Amino acid sequence: MSEAIVIAAGGTGGHFFPAEALGAELLARGHRLVLMTDRRGGQREAGVFTRGAQHVLPGAGIAGRGLGGRVRSLAAIGAGVLEARGILRRLNPAAVVGFGGYPSVPPLLAARLLGARRPAIVLHEGNAVLGMANAQLARFADTVATSFANTARLPMGAEVTLTGMPVRPDIAALAGQPYEPAGETINLLIWGGSLGARVFADIMPDVLGNFEPGLRARLRVTQQARAEDVDRVRGAYGQAKIPAEVAPFLRDIPSLLAAAHLVIGRAGGSSVAEITVAGRPALLVPLPIAAGDEQTANATALVAAGGGWLVAQPHFNAAGLSTLLPTLLTDPLALPSAAAASARLGRPDAARRLADLVEAALRRPASSAIRSASRPPASREKTTA
């Protein structure tokens, strides 16, 4: 039987979807998968991870607030590390791959504590700023895979490879499909992360409803909204006579992306990866409470390449958008030019690149990849073949 590869990823889509994409690639190469995760979400109940063992660890996903919360969090993480170490000893996996967030902490700490028997340790970072968990774990990882060039907060001595963010195969299949400029119909895709974002529900119907009649008549909107906001948002679009599909969870994202003339939403790593693989222009509103402001860094990378526009949430209001959006939607060059720039950033082969990196780590002695903190990082622009 093939050696096991453990994938550590949380239940939220931003970490779980790229983990699934890597898992599918590794399965196709004949590897055996084991998932270590937290209790959030139901993604583990379907897809590639149903074809292997799954372990839900205590402490995964816990980030305590206040002194008492931090104590409870550390205790839970400690329990998770002990449980994970026991599982890893039994499995004797060839590698542990972490996708960031607190669910990666117990499995990767446990892997490090196995000493001479430890598996290869690979981290993947989905944002342009290393997350808090990955910033700690990267110190003893064999290699760190990044989604963005020049990722911030990488520790000295880390070996870094730019692989891109793995996307689901049905998203990767969009790469290279032409962008069709808007004609009589303008398709807007408005999404706001895994739970939606109320700012879009509060702002977008009023902004679009105040467009001049000719432009408003061309709009077709698909919008993600929280369940409690769906009726309100639908009603607002109905009153403005704008055809709109509004739902808490958007299905068939590949078809929606393929049809979109402009995507409006947050700037999480998975969202930016999907937008760029599909080659679609985007107006991004970074989540203002992100711990490392990583969404602003993600959006800035897209904007710098010419693939979209960034509007900070304090400025995401009717006054600014009533001028910006009509200009973008009626300029015959703005959106097609941004779509082409977005596509140039896309990495549809990121799952293959990351799988290559994992397999390369399997072939190296564990001790050879531990870098001294006094040495400079390996090339931060290094890419896989």
URNOR-V111058 format. One record per residue. N is the residue number from 1. SS is DSSP state (helix for helix, strand for strand, loop for the rest). Layout:
n:N ss:SS
n:N ss:SS
//
This chain:
n:1 ss:loop
n:2 ss:loop
n:3 ss:loop
n:4 ss:strand
n:5 ss:strand
n:6 ss:strand
n:7 ss:strand
n:8 ss:strand
n:9 ss:loop
n:10 ss:loop
n:11 ss:loop
n:12 ss:loop
n:13 ss:helix
n:14 ss:helix
n:15 ss:helix
n:16 ss:helix
n:17 ss:helix
n:18 ss:helix
n:19 ss:helix
n:20 ss:helix
n:21 ss:helix
n:22 ss:helix
n:23 ss:helix
n:24 ss:helix
n:25 ss:helix
n:26 ss:helix
n:27 ss:helix
n:28 ss:helix
n:29 ss:loop
n:30 ss:loop
n:31 ss:loop
n:32 ss:strand
n:33 ss:strand
n:34 ss:strand
n:35 ss:strand
n:36 ss:strand
n:37 ss:strand
n:38 ss:loop
n:39 ss:loop
n:40 ss:loop
n:41 ss:loop
n:42 ss:loop
n:43 ss:helix
n:44 ss:helix
n:45 ss:helix
n:46 ss:loop
n:47 ss:loop
n:48 ss:helix
n:49 ss:helix
n:50 ss:helix
n:51 ss:helix
n:52 ss:loop
n:53 ss:strand
n:54 ss:strand
n:55 ss:strand
n:56 ss:strand
n:57 ss:loop
n:58 ss:loop
n:59 ss:loop
n:60 ss:loop
n:61 ss:loop
n:62 ss:loop
n:63 ss:loop
n:64 ss:loop
n:65 ss:loop
n:66 ss:helix
n:67 ss:helix
n:68 ss:helix
n:69 ss:helix
n:70 ss:helix
n:71 ss:helix
n:72 ss:helix
n:73 ss:helix
n:74 ss:helix
n:75 ss:helix
n:76 ss:helix
n:77 ss:helix
n:78 ss:helix
n:79 ss:helix
n:80 ss:helix
n:81 ss:helix
n:82 ss:helix
n:83 ss:helix
n:84 ss:helix
n:85 ss:helix
n:86 ss:helix
n:87 ss:helix
n:88 ss:helix
n:89 ss:helix
n:90 ss:helix
n:91 ss:helix
n:92 ss:loop
n:93 ss:loop
n:94 ss:loop
n:95 ss:strand
n:96 ss:strand
n:97 ss:strand
n:98 ss:strand
n:99 ss:loop
n:100 ss:loop
n:101 ss:loop
n:102 ss:loop
n:103 ss:helix
n:104 ss:helix
n:105 ss:helix
n:106 ss:helix
n:107 ss:helix
n:108 ss:helix
n:109 ss:helix
n:110 ss:helix
n:111 ss:helix
n:112 ss:helix
n:113 ss:loop
n:114 ss:loop
n:115 ss:helix
n:116 ss:helix
n:117 ss:helix
n:118 ss:loop
n:119 ss:loop
n:120 ss:strand
n:121 ss:strand
n:122 ss:strand
n:123 ss:strand
n:124 ss:strand
n:125 ss:strand
n:126 ss:loop
n:127 ss:loop
n:128 ss:loop
n:129 ss:strand
n:130 ss:loop
n:131 ss:loop
n:132 ss:helix
n:133 ss:helix
n:134 ss:helix
n:135 ss:helix
n:136 ss:helix
n:137 ss:helix
n:138 ss:helix
n:139 ss:helix
n:140 ss:helix
n:141 ss:loop
n:142 ss:loop
n:143 ss:strand
n:144 ss:strand
n:145 ss:strand
n:146 ss:strand
n:147 ss:loop
n:148 ss:loop
n:149 ss:loop
n:150 ss:loop
n:151 ss:loop
n:152 ss:strand
n:153 ss:loop
n:154 ss:loop
n:155 ss:loop
n:156 ss:loop
n:157 ss:loop
n:158 ss:loop
n:159 ss:loop
n:160 ss:strand
n:161 ss:strand
n:162 ss:strand
n:163 ss:loop
n:164 ss:loop
n:165 ss:loop
n:166 ss:loop
n:167 ss:loop
n:168 ss:loop
n:169 ss:helix
n:170 ss:helix
n:171 ss:helix
n:172 ss:helix
n:173 ss:loop
n:174 ss:loop
n:175 ss:loop
n:176 ss:loop
n:177 ss:loop
n:178 ss:loop
n:179 ss:loop
n:180 ss:loop
n:181 ss:loop
n:182 ss:loop
n:183 ss:loop
n:184 ss:loop
n:185 ss:loop
n:186 ss:strand
n:187 ss:strand
n:188 ss:strand
n:189 ss:strand
n:190 ss:strand
n:191 ss:loop
n:192 ss:loop
n:193 ss:loop
n:194 ss:loop
n:195 ss:loop
n:196 ss:loop
n:197 ss:loop
n:198 ss:helix
n:199 ss:helix
n:200 ss:helix
n:201 ss:helix
n:202 ss:helix
n:203 ss:helix
n:204 ss:helix
n:205 ss:helix
n:206 ss:helix
n:207 ss:helix
n:208 ss:helix
n:209 ss:helix
n:210 ss:loop
n:211 ss:loop
n:212 ss:loop
n:213 ss:helix
n:214 ss:helix
n:215 ss:helix
n:216 ss:helix
n:217 ss:loop
n:218 ss:loop
n:219 ss:strand
n:220 ss:strand
n:221 ss:strand
n:222 ss:strand
n:223 ss:strand
n:224 ss:strand
n:225 ss:loop
n:226 ss:loop
n:227 ss:helix
n:228 ss:helix
n:229 ss:helix
n:230 ss:helix
n:231 ss:helix
n:232 ss:helix
n:233 ss:helix
n:234 ss:helix
n:235 ss:helix
n:236 ss:helix
n:237 ss:helix
n:238 ss:helix
n:239 ss:helix
n:240 ss:loop
n:241 ss:loop
n:242 ss:loop
n:243 ss:strand
n:244 ss:strand
n:245 ss:strand
n:246 ss:strand
n:247 ss:strand
n:248 ss:loop
n:249 ss:loop
n:250 ss:loop
n:251 ss:loop
n:252 ss:loop
n:253 ss:helix
n:254 ss:helix
n:255 ss:helix
n:256 ss:helix
n:257 ss:helix
n:258 ss:helix
n:259 ss:helix
n:260 ss:loop
n:261 ss:loop
n:262 ss:strand
n:263 ss:strand
n:264 ss:strand
n:265 ss:strand
n:266 ss:loop
n:267 ss:loop
n:268 ss:loop
n:269 ss:helix
n:270 ss:helix
n:271 ss:helix
n:272 ss:helix
n:273 ss:helix
n:274 ss:helix
n:275 ss:helix
n:276 ss:helix
n:277 ss:helix
n:278 ss:helix
n:279 ss:loop
n:280 ss:loop
n:281 ss:loop
n:282 ss:strand
n:283 ss:strand
n:284 ss:strand
n:285 ss:loop
n:286 ss:loop
n:287 ss:loop
n:288 ss:loop
n:289 ss:loop
n:290 ss:loop
n:291 ss:loop
n:292 ss:loop
n:293 ss:loop
n:294 ss:helix
n:295 ss:helix
n:296 ss:helix
n:297 ss:helix
n:298 ss:helix
n:299 ss:helix
n:300 ss:helix
n:301 ss:helix
n:302 ss:helix
n:303 ss:helix
n:304 ss:helix
n:305 ss:loop
n:306 ss:loop
n:307 ss:loop
n:308 ss:strand
n:309 ss:strand
n:310 ss:strand
n:311 ss:loop
n:312 ss:loop
n:313 ss:helix
n:314 ss:helix
n:315 ss:helix
n:316 ss:loop
n:317 ss:loop
n:318 ss:helix
n:319 ss:helix
n:320 ss:helix
n:321 ss:helix
n:322 ss:helix
n:323 ss:helix
n:324 ss:helix
n:325 ss:helix
n:326 ss:helix
n:327 ss:helix
n:328 ss:helix
n:329 ss:helix
n:330 ss:helix
n:331 ss:loop
n:332 ss:loop
n:333 ss:loop
n:334 ss:helix
n:335 ss:helix
n:336 ss:helix
n:337 ss:helix
n:338 ss:helix
n:339 ss:helix
n:340 ss:helix
n:341 ss:helix
n:342 ss:helix
n:343 ss:helix
n:344 ss:helix
n:345 ss:helix
n:346 ss:loop
n:347 ss:loop
n:348 ss:loop
n:349 ss:loop
n:350 ss:helix
n:351 ss:helix
n:352 ss:helix
n:353 ss:helix
n:354 ss:helix
n:355 ss:helix
n:356 ss:helix
n:357 ss:helix
n:358 ss:helix
n:359 ss:helix
n:360 ss:helix
n:361 ss:helix
n:362 ss:helix
n:363 ss:loop
n:364 ss:loop
n:365 ss:loop
n:366 ss:helix
n:367 ss:helix
n:368 ss:helix
n:369 ss:helix
n:370 ss:loop
n:371 ss:loop
n:372 ss:loop
n:373 ss:loop
n:374 ss:loop
n:375 ss:loop
n:376 ss:loop
n:377 ss:loop
n:378 ss:loop
n:379 ss:loop
n:380 ss:loop
n:381 ss:loop
n:382 ss:loop
n:383 ss:strand
n:384 ss:loop
n:385 ss:loop
//
